[in-house]
């Protein structure tokens, strides 16, 4: 995944990577799971625009992602 996408997710408050002593971002397993869920949510949203039958999947992913973000 391009670094600029990770920085965008961070700027939006979706990711909070740890920082190494030298200031470099460190993405742990939780960050990887969050990024995967973000990508799935975005993919489901684009399918939803093309096919209304995907809306239940889109809503389910959205609920799941909001639970992860709130924990």
C-alpha positions as CSV (number, residue, x, y, z in Angstrom):
1,X,0.0,0.0,0.0
2,X,1.4,3.4,-0.9
3,X,2.6,5.5,2.1
4,X,0.5,8.4,1.0
5,X,-2.7,6.4,1.6
6,X,-1.6,5.4,5.1
7,X,-0.8,9.1,5.8
8,X,-4.3,10.0,4.6
9,X,-6.0,7.4,6.8
10,X,-3.9,8.7,9.7
11,X,-4.8,12.3,8.9
12,X,-8.5,11.3,8.9
13,X,-8.1,9.7,12.4
14,X,-8.6,6.2,11.1
15,X,-5.1,5.0,12.0
16,X,-2.9,5.8,15.0
17,X,0.5,4.1,14.4
18,X,3.0,3.9,17.2
19,X,6.2,5.9,16.8
20,X,9.7,4.5,17.1
21,X,12.3,6.4,19.0
22,X,13.5,8.0,15.7
23,X,9.9,9.2,14.9
24,X,9.2,6.6,12.2
25,X,5.7,5.2,12.2
26,X,5.3,1.6,13.2
27,X,2.2,-0.2,12.0
28,X,1.2,-3.2,14.2
29,X,-1.3,-6.0,13.5
30,X,-4.2,-3.9,14.6
31,X,-3.3,-1.3,12.0
32,X,-3.1,-3.9,9.3
33,X,-6.6,-5.2,10.2
34,X,-8.0,-1.7,10.2
35,X,-6.5,-1.0,6.7
36,X,-8.0,-4.2,5.3
37,X,-11.4,-3.2,6.7
38,X,-11.1,0.3,5.3
39,X,-10.2,-1.2,1.8
40,X,-13.1,-3.6,2.0
41,X,-15.5,-0.9,3.0
42,X,-14.4,1.3,0.1
43,X,-14.7,-1.6,-2.3
44,X,-18.2,-2.5,-1.0
45,X,-19.2,1.2,-1.4
46,X,-18.1,1.3,-5.0
47,X,-20.0,-2.0,-5.7
48,X,-23.0,-0.6,-4.0
49,X,-23.1,2.4,-6.4
50,X,-23.2,-0.1,-9.3
51,X,-25.5,-2.7,-7.7
52,X,-28.0,-2.0,-4.9
53,X,-28.0,-5.7,-3.9
54,X,-24.6,-5.1,-2.2
55,X,-25.9,-2.6,0.3
56,X,-26.4,-5.1,3.2
57,X,-22.7,-6.1,2.9
58,X,-21.7,-2.5,2.8
59,X,-23.7,-1.7,5.9
60,X,-22.3,-4.7,7.7
61,X,-18.7,-3.7,6.9
62,X,-19.4,-0.2,8.0
63,X,-20.8,-1.3,11.4
64,X,-17.8,-3.6,11.9
65,X,-15.3,-0.9,11.0
66,X,-17.0,1.6,13.4
67,X,-16.8,-1.0,16.2
68,X,-13.0,-1.4,15.6
69,X,-12.5,2.3,15.5
70,X,-14.4,2.9,18.7
71,X,-12.4,0.3,20.7
